[in-house]
């Protein structure tokens, strides 16, 4: 066996050992992400009508769920749990956007209205 072939075999064994050392958590996260991300992004798009915002919300849902892994790992239906997070994040974004639009409307309306300064009174 050549030295190069031996080096390749060792590299393959190390890689295989590293893959086997992946925790159950990492495997579950990867599988769940691969399976659930596209439909969650689609749901967010339907609710928001913006592809970039939908992608951001779907990613945020995973971050939020996995940041509380101790609770999330025992959830019976993780897809439903993630779906609820996406819905709540979309609602918050819609609410925030609505508030911003109302504030902008008031600011623009006030900017268009000229206010006369009060007449000066002499004392």
N, C-alpha and C positions, 0 to 999 in steps of 0.2 A: 504494500500500500504506500502510495506516495505521501509526502508530507502535506501537500495541498489537499488531497482527499481526506486525510486524517483531520486536518483543520476544519474542513467542511463538515465532517461528521460531528466533531465536537461542537461546532457552532449550531448545528441542527439540534443536538441534544440539549444544549443550553437554552435555545429558543423554546423547545418543547417543554422543558422544565419550567421556564418562565410562564409559558401559557398555562401549564397545569397549576402553577402557583397563584393564578388569578383567583381572587376571592369570589365567593358566591355573589357578593354584592356587585362587583364589576361585571360579572357575566349577566346578571339579571338586569342591570342598568342598560347594558349594551343591547340586549335582546328586546327589552321594553322600548328603548328609544327607536330601534330599527322598525319595530312593529307599529308603534303608536304615533311617532312624530308626524308622518304625512297627514293622517286624518285630523290630528289636533291642529296642525297648521291650516288645514282646509276649514275647520270649524271657526277658527279665529278670522280667517279671510272672509267667510260668510258674514260674520258679525261686524267686522270692521271695514271691509271693502278696500283694504290696503294690504298689498302683498308683503311689503317690508314690515309693517306693524304686526301682521299675522305671524311672520317668522319670529319676530322678537318676542311676542307673547307666548308662542309655543315653546321657545327656548327657556323663557322665564319660568314657565310652568314646571319644566324638568328641574331647573335649578332650585325652585322653591320646594318641590317634593323631595328631592335628594338631599337638601340641606337639613331635612328632618328625617333622616333615614331610619332612626330608631322607631319612629311612629309609622313611617311609610312602608317599611319592610313587611309588616304584618297586615297590611291592607288586603282584604279579600279580593277586591276588583281594582287593581291599580290603574287600568285604563279609565274606568269611571271616575276615579279619584283625580286623575290628571285632567280629564274632561271638565270636571267641576272647577278645577283651578283655572283652566283656560277661560271658562265662562266668566268667572269672577274677575279675572284680570281684564277681560274685554269690557265688562260692565264698568269697571273702575276707569278704564281708558276713555270710554264713551262719556261717562259722567264728567271726568276731568276736561275732556274736549268741549263738552257743552258749557261748562262753567267758564272756560277760557273764551269761548265764542261770545257768551253774554257779557263778560267783562270787556272784551274788545269792542263790542257794539256800544256799550255805555261810554267807553273812552272816546271812540270816534264821534259819537253823537255830541258829547261834551266839547270835543275839540272843534266841532263845526259851529257850535253855539257861541256867539260872542257875548261876553258878560261885560256890562257897563260898570265901571267902578262907581261906588257911591259918591254923591256930590260932597265936596269938601265943605265942612262947616267951620266957620271961624269962631273962635272962643273969645 
